[in-house]
Amino acid sequence: MEEPQIPAKEETRAKLSIWCARHCCFCGRACTTNMEIHHIDGNHSNDAEDNLIPVCFDCHGELGHYNANHPKGYKYREREIKSRREQVYELHTHKYLRPVDIIISNWMHHVRDEKGKLKKREWGDFSCTVRTLSLDIPVKLHLCIKPYQDKAPLETTLGDLYSGVALWNLNPSQTVFGHFELPIKKGQEPFLVRVEIFWSIIDVLDRTHEMLPFSYVWDDPEPEGDWWYDPRVIYPQP
């Protein structure tokens, strides 16, 4: 007997419909009221967002015929379905995405000495300046920093804000002058410290946009030395 269709929760249905602006997340055409929620893995009790895709009636019928064990034809696979869904979501939500700037430094960007120069932080204490570059709508931010010295992970506790646990609420034109500590050893040769930054931005529609990771590198321990931006990550998260 065919498993009965169980509608996804109304809150989830509303959110997914907004993310795609009521467009089919497989063929891309506008649906208005002619839309259904398809369970990708075929389990109608699995209402996890990653298992749901809003589709038109025609595509729902096509996706419902998927059979991974059928030997004929090139059937729709889960990866293809989810990738296409994310493309449609991104198409209709990118207008709500706002840029965020993240800078790691040995200097306080908001404090100057009597000569007007930026004040340097104590050894092992580092600035993390987070700035929203928009003037209109707020965003939220998840920020996870992974530190290394001379290729070895630094065992330390960065706290909720910098470990990807806490959610940053960032209003338009807001700058946060934060800081964190790392157990950096002096006199180590070669001197090389890297922090890899993994981050995502959540827009006002509650959609998460995964941003490309990057790094900051500190390889000059002299008094005027500072971190420099590196567009790569050498030790990506598993």
C-alpha positions as CSV (number, residue, x, y, z in Angstrom):
1,M,0.0,0.0,0.0
2,E,1.3,3.4,-0.9
3,E,2.4,5.6,2.0
4,P,-0.2,8.4,2.6
5,Q,0.9,12.0,1.9
6,I,1.5,14.0,5.1
7,P,1.7,17.7,4.6
8,A,4.8,19.4,6.0
9,K,4.3,21.8,8.9
10,E,2.7,25.1,8.0
11,E,5.6,27.1,9.3
12,T,8.0,25.2,7.2
13,R,5.8,25.3,4.1
14,A,5.4,29.1,4.4
15,K,9.2,29.6,4.7
16,L,10.1,27.4,1.8
17,S,7.4,29.1,-0.4
18,I,8.8,32.5,0.4
19,W,12.4,31.4,-0.3
20,C,11.4,30.3,-3.9
21,A,8.8,33.1,-4.3
22,R,6.3,30.3,-5.2
23,H,8.4,29.1,-8.1
24,C,8.9,25.4,-8.7
25,C,12.3,24.5,-7.3
26,F,13.0,22.0,-10.1
27,C,11.7,23.5,-13.4
28,G,11.8,27.1,-12.1
29,R,8.4,28.3,-13.4
30,A,5.9,30.4,-11.3
31,C,3.3,28.2,-9.6
32,T,1.0,30.5,-7.6
33,T,-1.3,28.1,-5.8
34,N,-0.3,25.1,-8.0
35,M,2.5,24.0,-5.8
36,E,3.2,21.0,-3.5
37,I,6.0,20.0,-1.1
38,H,7.9,16.9,-2.2
39,H,9.8,14.7,0.2
40,I,13.1,14.0,-1.5
41,D,13.9,10.7,0.2
42,G,10.3,9.4,-0.1
43,N,9.8,9.4,3.7
44,H,6.8,11.6,4.3
45,S,7.4,11.8,8.0
46,N,10.9,13.3,7.4
47,D,10.1,17.0,7.5
48,A,13.7,18.2,7.7
49,E,14.2,21.3,5.5
50,D,16.9,19.5,3.6
51,N,14.5,16.8,2.6
52,L,11.8,19.1,1.2
53,I,11.5,20.8,-2.1
54,P,8.5,23.0,-3.3
55,V,7.5,21.9,-6.8
56,C,4.8,22.3,-9.4
57,F,2.3,19.5,-10.0
58,D,4.1,18.2,-13.1
59,C,7.5,18.0,-11.4
60,H,6.1,16.4,-8.3
61,G,4.8,13.6,-10.5
62,E,8.2,13.3,-12.2
63,L,10.2,13.3,-9.0
64,G,7.8,10.8,-7.4
65,H,8.6,8.3,-10.1
66,Y,12.2,8.2,-9.1
67,N,13.5,4.7,-8.5
68,A,17.3,4.4,-7.8
69,N,17.1,0.6,-8.4
70,H,15.6,0.9,-11.9
71,P,18.2,-0.1,-14.5
72,K,16.8,2.0,-17.4
73,G,17.3,5.7,-17.9
74,Y,19.2,8.4,-16.1
75,K,16.9,9.0,-13.1
76,Y,16.8,12.1,-10.8
77,R,19.2,11.6,-7.9
78,E,19.0,13.4,-4.5
79,R,22.1,15.4,-5.1
80,E,20.8,16.8,-8.4
81,I,17.4,17.6,-6.9
82,K,18.9,19.4,-3.9
83,S,21.4,21.3,-6.0
84,R,18.6,22.5,-8.3
85,R,16.5,23.5,-5.3
86,E,19.4,25.6,-3.9
87,Q,19.8,27.4,-7.2
88,V,16.2,28.5,-7.2
89,Y,16.3,29.5,-3.5
90,E,19.4,31.6,-4.2
91,L,17.8,33.2,-7.3
92,H,14.9,34.5,-5.2
93,T,16.7,35.4,-1.9
94,H,20.0,36.9,-3.0
95,K,18.4,40.3,-3.1
96,Y,18.1,40.1,0.7
97,L,21.8,39.2,1.2
98,R,24.0,42.0,2.5
99,P,27.8,42.0,2.7
100,V,29.8,41.7,5.9
101,D,33.5,42.5,6.4
102,I,35.7,40.6,8.8
103,I,39.2,41.8,9.7
104,I,41.7,40.1,12.0
105,S,44.4,42.4,13.4
106,N,47.0,43.0,16.1
107,W,45.7,46.6,16.4
108,M,42.5,48.1,18.0
109,H,40.7,49.8,15.2
110,H,38.7,52.0,17.5
111,V,41.3,53.2,20.0
112,R,44.2,55.6,19.3
113,D,47.1,56.7,21.5
114,E,48.1,60.3,22.3
115,K,49.8,60.6,19.0
116,G,46.7,59.5,17.1
117,K,48.1,56.1,16.2
118,L,46.2,52.9,16.5
119,K,46.8,51.2,19.8
120,K,48.3,47.7,19.7
121,R,46.8,44.8,21.6
122,E,48.7,42.7,24.1
123,W,50.6,39.7,22.9
124,G,48.1,36.8,22.2
125,D,45.0,39.1,22.1
126,F,43.7,39.9,18.6
127,S,41.1,42.2,17.2
128,C,38.2,40.8,15.2
129,T,36.3,43.7,13.6
130,V,33.0,42.8,12.0
131,R,31.3,45.4,9.9
132,T,28.0,45.4,7.9
133,L,28.4,47.2,4.6
134,S,24.6,47.8,4.1
135,L,22.5,50.8,4.8
136,D,19.0,49.2,4.7
137,I,18.3,45.8,6.1
138,P,19.9,43.7,9.0
139,V,21.5,40.3,8.7
140,K,22.7,37.6,11.1
141,L,26.1,35.9,11.1
142,H,27.6,32.6,12.1
143,L,31.4,32.9,12.5
144,C,33.7,30.0,13.2
145,I,37.5,30.6,13.6
146,K,40.0,27.7,13.4
147,P,43.5,28.7,14.6
148,Y,46.8,27.1,13.7
149,Q,50.5,27.7,14.5
150,D,53.1,26.2,12.3
151,K,50.5,23.8,10.8
152,A,49.4,22.5,14.2
153,P,45.9,23.3,15.5
154,L,45.9,25.6,18.5
155,E,44.0,24.1,21.4
156,T,42.0,26.9,22.8
157,T,38.5,28.0,23.7
158,L,37.3,30.9,21.6
159,G,33.8,31.3,23.1
160,D,30.4,31.2,21.5
161,L,30.9,34.2,19.2
162,Y,34.0,32.8,17.4
163,S,33.2,29.1,17.5
164,G,30.1,29.1,15.3
165,V,27.7,28.6,18.2
166,A,26.3,32.1,18.8
167,L,24.3,34.0,16.2
168,W,25.4,37.6,15.6
169,N,22.7,40.1,15.1
170,L,24.0,42.8,12.8
171,N,22.0,46.0,12.0
172,P,22.7,48.2,9.0
173,S,26.0,50.2,9.1
174,Q,27.0,48.4,12.4
175,T,30.6,47.7,13.4
176,V,31.5,45.3,16.2
177,F,35.0,45.8,17.6
178,G,35.5,42.3,19.1
179,H,38.6,40.4,20.2
180,F,39.8,36.9,21.1
181,E,42.9,35.3,22.6
182,L,45.2,32.6,21.2
183,P,48.0,30.8,23.1
184,I,50.7,32.0,20.6
185,K,54.3,30.9,21.4
186,K,57.0,33.6,21.1
187,G,60.3,32.8,19.4
188,Q,59.1,29.8,17.4
189,E,60.9,29.4,14.1
190,P,59.5,29.6,11.6
191,F,56.9,32.0,13.0
192,L,53.6,31.3,11.2
193,V,50.1,31.7,12.6
194,R,47.0,31.1,10.5
195,V,43.3,31.5,11.4
196,E,40.8,30.0,9.0
197,I,37.4,31.6,8.9
198,F,34.2,29.7,8.1
199,W,31.1,31.8,8.0
200,S,27.5,32.1,6.8
201,I,25.1,34.9,6.5
202,I,21.4,34.6,7.4
203,D,19.1,37.0,5.6
204,V,15.9,38.6,6.8
205,L,13.9,35.7,5.3
206,D,15.9,33.3,7.6
207,R,17.7,31.7,4.7
208,T,21.3,30.7,5.3
209,H,23.9,31.7,2.6
210,E,27.1,29.7,3.0
211,M,30.0,32.0,2.2
212,L,33.4,30.9,0.9
213,P,36.0,30.4,3.7
214,F,39.2,32.4,3.8
215,S,42.2,33.0,6.2
216,Y,44.3,35.6,7.9
217,V,48.0,34.9,8.3
218,W,50.5,36.4,10.8
219,D,54.1,35.7,9.9
220,D,55.9,38.8,11.1
221,P,56.3,38.9,14.9
222,E,58.1,42.3,14.8
223,P,56.3,45.2,16.7
224,E,54.8,46.6,13.5
225,G,53.9,43.2,12.0
226,D,50.2,42.4,11.4
227,W,47.9,39.8,9.9
228,W,47.4,39.7,6.1
229,Y,44.4,38.4,4.2
230,D,44.8,35.0,2.4
231,P,41.9,34.0,0.1
232,R,42.6,30.3,0.7
233,V,42.0,27.7,3.5
234,I,44.8,25.1,3.9
235,Y,43.1,23.0,6.5
236,P,39.4,22.9,5.5
237,Q,36.8,21.6,7.9
238,P,35.8,17.9,7.3
